[in-house]
Amino acid sequence: MKKIIKISFALLISFAAISCSPSYNSIKRMQRIEEGVSNPTTKEELEEAIKKYDARAMDLALTEGQIGIWYKILGTRYIDQQMYGKALECFQKALSYYPDNANLYYYVGSCAGHMANASLDFDAKGTSSDEAIKKMNYLRLAESSYLQALKINQNYYRVLYGLGILYVFEFGQGDKAIPYLEKFLSVQTRDTNAMFALAGAYYLTYQFDKAIELYDKIIELKPNDEKVKAAQENKKKCLELQYK
C-alpha cells in the first residue's frame, strides 16, 4: 500500500505500575490502635467508638484525596515542561487515588504516546527488537488508557482524537480510527488536523472518494499554506489510485 503523506501533528499522547491507596477499612483498623477503643461492648462505648472512628477516618480519607489531586497537578506541570516520563509517574499515583477519573486516563495515554516515540536503544547494544517491544508496550498502554477513559466518558473528544491518531499513524488501522474521528469531527467541524487523520484512515481502507472529499474541505478552509499544499498532494495521490 502507498505510504500516507503525513502532516506534522503534536500527538499529545507514559506508564507506571498502579499501586493501591489505603482503603477506608484499613484506615479504621489503624485508628483502632490510635483511639484506644479496640473492643467496645456497651451501647455507650459503641456509640463513642463510632463517633471517633468515623470522624478520624473521614479526615484521613480527605487527606488521601488531596494527595491524589496534588499528583495530578504535578503531572500537568511536568507535561508543560515536556517531561513525560515524570508526568506518567505522577498520573499513575493519582490513579491509585482516583481510579475512575477519565482525565487521568487521558493523560496516561497522551504521555505513553510520547514515551513510545522516545523508546530508543540508549545502551547502543543494537537490540532493535527490544526497542520495538518497548515502543509497542507504550502504544498499547496509550490505547488501553484511552479506551478506559471512553468507558467513563464516551464523549471525551480529546480521547476520540487521540485514539484516531494512534490507530492511523502508529498502528495503521484505519478501520478502527474511522468511528472515533468521525464522531470527533461531528462536533469539531473545522479541525483540519483531524480531517487529515480521517482522510488517512479512509486512504488505508481504500475509501478514496471520502478521503478526496476531506482534502477538498481542507483546501477550502485554507488553514495555512503548508496544509493546503499537503492536502492538494494527497488528493492527487488518491485520484491516481481511485482510477487504477
C-alpha positions as a Markdown table, in Angstrom:
| # | Residue | x | y | z |
|---|---|---|---|---|
| 1 | Met | 0.0 | 0.0 | 0.0 |
| 2 | Lys | 1.2 | 3.5 | -0.7 |
| 3 | Lys | 2.7 | 5.4 | 2.2 |
| 4 | Ile | 0.5 | 8.2 | 3.6 |
| 5 | Ile | 1.8 | 11.7 | 3.3 |
| 6 | Lys | 1.8 | 12.8 | 6.9 |
| 7 | Ile | 1.2 | 16.3 | 8.3 |
| 8 | Ser | 3.1 | 17.2 | 11.4 |
| 9 | Phe | 0.9 | 16.6 | 14.4 |
| 10 | Ala | 1.5 | 17.3 | 18.0 |
| 11 | Leu | 0.4 | 13.9 | 19.2 |
| 12 | Leu | 0.0 | 14.6 | 22.9 |
| 13 | Ile | 0.0 | 11.1 | 23.9 |
| 14 | Ser | 3.9 | 7.2 | 29.9 |
| 15 | Phe | 3.4 | 4.5 | 32.1 |
| 16 | Ala | 3.9 | 3.4 | 35.7 |
| 17 | Ala | 2.6 | 0.5 | 37.7 |
| 18 | Ile | -0.5 | 1.3 | 39.7 |
| 19 | Ser | -0.3 | 0.9 | 43.5 |
| 20 | Cys | -3.2 | 0.7 | 45.8 |
| 21 | Ser | -4.1 | 3.6 | 48.2 |
| 22 | Pro | -5.2 | 2.9 | 51.7 |
| 23 | Ser | -8.8 | 1.8 | 51.9 |
| 24 | Tyr | -11.4 | 3.2 | 54.3 |
| 25 | Asn | -11.4 | -0.1 | 56.2 |
| 26 | Ser | -7.6 | -0.1 | 56.6 |
| 27 | Ile | -7.7 | 3.4 | 57.9 |
| 28 | Lys | -10.2 | 2.3 | 60.5 |
| 29 | Arg | -8.0 | -0.6 | 61.6 |
| 30 | Met | -5.2 | 1.9 | 62.1 |
| 31 | Gln | -7.5 | 4.0 | 64.2 |
| 32 | Arg | -8.3 | 1.1 | 66.5 |
| 33 | Ile | -4.8 | 1.4 | 68.0 |
| 34 | Glu | -4.7 | 5.3 | 67.9 |
| 35 | Glu | -8.1 | 5.8 | 69.5 |
| 36 | Gly | -7.8 | 3.2 | 72.3 |
| 37 | Val | -11.2 | 1.6 | 71.9 |
| 38 | Ser | -10.5 | -1.6 | 70.1 |
| 39 | Asn | -13.2 | -3.7 | 71.7 |
| 40 | Pro | -16.3 | -1.6 | 72.7 |
| 41 | Thr | -19.0 | -3.7 | 74.3 |
| 42 | Thr | -21.7 | -1.5 | 75.9 |
| 43 | Lys | -24.1 | 0.7 | 73.9 |
| 44 | Glu | -22.3 | 3.8 | 75.1 |
| 45 | Glu | -18.9 | 2.5 | 74.2 |
| 46 | Leu | -20.0 | 1.5 | 70.8 |
| 47 | Glu | -21.6 | 4.9 | 70.1 |
| 48 | Glu | -18.4 | 6.7 | 71.2 |
| 49 | Ala | -16.2 | 4.4 | 69.2 |
| 50 | Ile | -18.2 | 5.0 | 66.1 |
| 51 | Lys | -18.0 | 8.8 | 66.5 |
| 52 | Lys | -14.2 | 8.7 | 67.0 |
| 53 | Tyr | -13.6 | 6.3 | 64.1 |
| 54 | Asp | -15.8 | 8.0 | 61.6 |
| 55 | Ala | -14.5 | 11.4 | 62.3 |
| 56 | Arg | -10.9 | 10.3 | 62.2 |
| 57 | Ala | -11.4 | 8.1 | 59.1 |
| 58 | Met | -13.0 | 10.9 | 57.2 |
| 59 | Asp | -10.2 | 13.3 | 58.0 |
| 60 | Leu | -7.6 | 10.7 | 56.7 |
| 61 | Ala | -9.7 | 10.0 | 53.6 |
| 62 | Leu | -9.9 | 13.7 | 52.8 |
| 63 | Thr | -6.1 | 14.0 | 53.2 |
| 64 | Glu | -5.5 | 11.0 | 50.9 |
| 65 | Gly | -7.8 | 12.6 | 48.3 |
| 66 | Gln | -5.9 | 15.8 | 48.4 |
| 67 | Ile | -2.6 | 13.9 | 47.8 |
| 68 | Gly | -4.2 | 12.4 | 44.6 |
| 69 | Ile | -5.1 | 15.9 | 43.4 |
| 70 | Trp | -1.6 | 17.1 | 44.0 |
| 71 | Tyr | -0.1 | 14.3 | 42.0 |
| 72 | Lys | -2.4 | 15.2 | 39.1 |
| 73 | Ile | -1.4 | 18.9 | 39.3 |
| 74 | Leu | 2.3 | 17.9 | 39.4 |
| 75 | Gly | 1.8 | 15.7 | 36.4 |
| 76 | Thr | 0.4 | 18.5 | 34.3 |
| 77 | Arg | 3.3 | 20.7 | 35.4 |
| 78 | Tyr | 5.7 | 18.0 | 34.1 |
| 79 | Ile | 3.7 | 17.9 | 30.8 |
| 80 | Asp | 4.2 | 21.7 | 30.4 |
| 81 | Gln | 7.9 | 21.1 | 30.6 |
| 82 | Gln | 7.7 | 18.1 | 28.2 |
| 83 | Met | 8.9 | 15.7 | 31.0 |
| 84 | Tyr | 6.5 | 12.9 | 30.0 |
| 85 | Gly | 8.2 | 10.1 | 32.0 |
| 86 | Lys | 7.9 | 12.1 | 35.2 |
| 87 | Ala | 4.4 | 13.1 | 34.4 |
| 88 | Leu | 3.5 | 9.5 | 33.8 |
| 89 | Glu | 4.7 | 8.5 | 37.3 |
| 90 | Cys | 2.5 | 11.2 | 38.8 |
| 91 | Phe | -0.6 | 10.2 | 36.9 |
| 92 | Gln | 0.0 | 6.6 | 37.9 |
| 93 | Lys | 0.0 | 7.6 | 41.5 |
| 94 | Ala | -3.0 | 9.9 | 41.1 |
| 95 | Leu | -5.0 | 6.9 | 39.6 |
| 96 | Ser | -4.3 | 4.9 | 42.7 |
| 97 | Tyr | -6.5 | 7.5 | 44.5 |
| 98 | Tyr | -9.0 | 8.2 | 41.7 |
| 99 | Pro | -9.3 | 5.1 | 39.5 |
| 100 | Asp | -12.5 | 6.3 | 37.8 |
| 101 | Asn | -11.2 | 9.7 | 36.6 |
| 102 | Ala | -11.3 | 9.9 | 32.8 |
| 103 | Asn | -8.9 | 12.9 | 32.7 |
| 104 | Leu | -6.2 | 10.8 | 34.3 |
| 105 | Tyr | -6.5 | 8.0 | 31.8 |
| 106 | Tyr | -6.3 | 10.6 | 29.0 |
| 107 | Tyr | -3.1 | 12.0 | 30.4 |
| 108 | Val | -1.7 | 8.5 | 30.8 |
| 109 | Gly | -2.5 | 7.8 | 27.1 |
| 110 | Ser | -1.0 | 11.0 | 26.0 |
| 111 | Cys | 2.2 | 10.6 | 27.9 |
| 112 | Ala | 2.5 | 6.9 | 26.8 |
| 113 | Gly | 2.4 | 8.0 | 23.2 |
| 114 | His | 5.3 | 10.4 | 23.8 |
| 115 | Met | 7.3 | 7.8 | 25.6 |
| 116 | Ala | 6.7 | 5.3 | 22.7 |
| 117 | Asn | 8.4 | 7.7 | 20.4 |
| 118 | Ala | 11.3 | 8.1 | 22.9 |
| 119 | Ser | 11.9 | 4.3 | 23.1 |
| 120 | Leu | 15.5 | 4.2 | 21.7 |
| 121 | Asp | 18.4 | 1.9 | 22.2 |
| 122 | Phe | 20.2 | 4.1 | 24.7 |
| 123 | Asp | 22.6 | 1.3 | 25.6 |
| 124 | Ala | 23.7 | 1.1 | 22.0 |
| 125 | Lys | 23.5 | -2.7 | 22.1 |
| 126 | Gly | 21.8 | -3.0 | 18.8 |
| 127 | Thr | 18.8 | -4.8 | 20.3 |
| 128 | Ser | 16.3 | -3.3 | 17.9 |
| 129 | Ser | 13.8 | -5.9 | 18.8 |
| 130 | Asp | 13.8 | -4.8 | 22.5 |
| 131 | Glu | 13.4 | -1.3 | 21.4 |
| 132 | Ala | 10.4 | -2.2 | 19.2 |
| 133 | Ile | 8.8 | -4.2 | 22.1 |
| 134 | Lys | 9.2 | -1.3 | 24.5 |
| 135 | Lys | 7.7 | 1.1 | 22.0 |
| 136 | Met | 4.7 | -1.2 | 21.3 |
| 137 | Asn | 4.1 | -1.6 | 25.1 |
| 138 | Tyr | 3.8 | 2.1 | 25.4 |
| 139 | Leu | 1.5 | 2.3 | 22.4 |
| 140 | Arg | -0.7 | -0.4 | 23.9 |
| 141 | Leu | -0.7 | 1.4 | 27.2 |
| 142 | Ala | -1.9 | 4.5 | 25.3 |
| 143 | Glu | -4.6 | 2.6 | 23.6 |
| 144 | Ser | -5.9 | 0.9 | 26.7 |
| 145 | Ser | -5.8 | 4.2 | 28.7 |
| 146 | Tyr | -7.8 | 6.0 | 26.0 |
| 147 | Leu | -10.4 | 3.2 | 25.8 |
| 148 | Gln | -10.7 | 3.2 | 29.6 |
| 149 | Ala | -11.3 | 7.0 | 29.5 |
| 150 | Leu | -14.1 | 6.5 | 27.0 |
| 151 | Lys | -15.8 | 3.9 | 29.2 |
| 152 | Ile | -16.1 | 6.6 | 31.8 |
| 153 | Asn | -16.9 | 9.4 | 29.4 |
| 154 | Gln | -18.0 | 8.3 | 25.9 |
| 155 | Asn | -18.0 | 11.9 | 24.6 |
| 156 | Tyr | -14.4 | 12.8 | 25.7 |
| 157 | Tyr | -13.4 | 14.4 | 22.4 |
| 158 | Arg | -9.7 | 14.7 | 23.1 |
| 159 | Val | -9.6 | 11.0 | 23.7 |
| 160 | Leu | -11.5 | 10.4 | 20.4 |
| 161 | Tyr | -8.9 | 12.4 | 18.6 |
| 162 | Gly | -6.0 | 10.7 | 20.4 |
| 163 | Leu | -7.3 | 7.2 | 19.5 |
| 164 | Gly | -7.8 | 8.2 | 15.9 |
| 165 | Ile | -4.2 | 9.5 | 15.6 |
| 166 | Leu | -2.9 | 6.3 | 17.3 |
| 167 | Tyr | -4.8 | 3.9 | 15.1 |
| 168 | Val | -3.9 | 5.7 | 11.8 |
| 169 | Phe | -0.3 | 6.8 | 12.3 |
| 170 | Glu | 1.0 | 4.2 | 14.8 |
| 171 | Phe | -1.0 | 1.0 | 14.2 |
| 172 | Gly | -2.0 | 1.6 | 10.6 |
| 173 | Gln | -5.6 | 0.5 | 11.4 |
| 174 | Gly | -7.8 | 2.9 | 9.6 |
| 175 | Asp | -10.9 | 0.8 | 10.2 |
| 176 | Lys | -10.6 | 1.3 | 13.9 |
| 177 | Ala | -9.8 | 5.0 | 13.6 |
| 178 | Ile | -12.8 | 6.0 | 11.5 |
| 179 | Pro | -15.6 | 5.9 | 14.0 |
| 180 | Tyr | -13.6 | 7.9 | 16.6 |
| 181 | Leu | -12.5 | 10.5 | 14.2 |
| 182 | Glu | -15.9 | 10.8 | 12.6 |
| 183 | Lys | -17.5 | 11.4 | 16.0 |
| 184 | Phe | -14.8 | 13.9 | 16.8 |
| 185 | Leu | -15.4 | 15.9 | 13.6 |
| 186 | Ser | -19.2 | 15.8 | 14.1 |
| 187 | Val | -18.6 | 18.4 | 16.8 |
| 188 | Gln | -15.2 | 19.9 | 16.0 |
| 189 | Thr | -16.2 | 20.5 | 12.4 |
| 190 | Arg | -13.3 | 22.8 | 11.4 |
| 191 | Asp | -10.4 | 20.8 | 12.9 |
| 192 | Thr | -8.1 | 20.3 | 9.9 |
| 193 | Asn | -5.7 | 18.1 | 11.8 |
| 194 | Ala | -8.5 | 15.6 | 12.5 |
| 195 | Met | -9.5 | 15.9 | 8.9 |
| 196 | Phe | -6.0 | 14.8 | 7.7 |
| 197 | Ala | -6.1 | 11.9 | 10.2 |
| 198 | Leu | -9.6 | 10.8 | 9.0 |
| 199 | Ala | -8.6 | 11.1 | 5.4 |
| 200 | Gly | -5.6 | 8.9 | 6.2 |
| 201 | Ala | -7.9 | 6.4 | 7.7 |
| 202 | Tyr | -10.1 | 6.4 | 4.6 |
| 203 | Tyr | -6.9 | 6.0 | 2.5 |
| 204 | Leu | -5.9 | 2.9 | 4.4 |
| 205 | Thr | -9.3 | 1.4 | 3.9 |
| 206 | Tyr | -9.4 | 2.3 | 0.1 |
| 207 | Gln | -12.2 | 4.8 | 0.5 |
| 208 | Phe | -10.5 | 7.3 | -1.8 |
| 209 | Asp | -13.7 | 9.2 | -2.6 |
| 210 | Lys | -14.2 | 10.1 | 1.1 |
| 211 | Ala | -10.5 | 11.0 | 1.5 |
| 212 | Ile | -10.7 | 13.3 | -1.5 |
| 213 | Glu | -13.8 | 15.0 | -0.1 |
| 214 | Leu | -12.0 | 15.8 | 3.1 |
| 215 | Tyr | -8.9 | 17.1 | 1.3 |
| 216 | Asp | -11.2 | 19.4 | -0.7 |
| 217 | Lys | -12.7 | 20.7 | 2.5 |
| 218 | Ile | -9.2 | 21.4 | 3.9 |
| 219 | Ile | -8.3 | 23.3 | 0.8 |
| 220 | Glu | -11.5 | 25.3 | 1.1 |
| 221 | Leu | -10.9 | 26.2 | 4.7 |
| 222 | Lys | -7.3 | 27.3 | 3.9 |
| 223 | Pro | -5.8 | 26.8 | 7.4 |
| 224 | Asn | -2.3 | 27.7 | 6.2 |
| 225 | Asp | -0.2 | 27.3 | 3.0 |
| 226 | Glu | 1.6 | 24.1 | 4.3 |
| 227 | Lys | -1.6 | 22.3 | 5.0 |
| 228 | Val | -3.2 | 23.3 | 1.8 |
| 229 | Lys | -0.2 | 22.1 | -0.2 |
| 230 | Ala | -0.3 | 18.8 | 1.6 |
| 231 | Ala | -4.0 | 18.4 | 1.0 |
| 232 | Gln | -3.5 | 19.0 | -2.7 |
| 233 | Glu | -0.7 | 16.5 | -2.9 |
| 234 | Asn | -2.6 | 13.8 | -1.0 |
| 235 | Lys | -5.7 | 14.4 | -3.1 |
| 236 | Lys | -3.7 | 13.9 | -6.3 |
| 237 | Lys | -2.4 | 10.6 | -5.0 |
| 238 | Cys | -6.0 | 9.5 | -4.1 |
| 239 | Leu | -7.2 | 10.4 | -7.6 |
| 240 | Glu | -4.4 | 8.4 | -9.2 |
| 241 | Leu | -5.3 | 5.3 | -7.1 |
| 242 | Gln | -9.0 | 5.8 | -7.5 |
| 243 | Tyr | -8.9 | 5.2 | -11.2 |
| 244 | Lys | -6.4 | 2.4 | -11.3 |
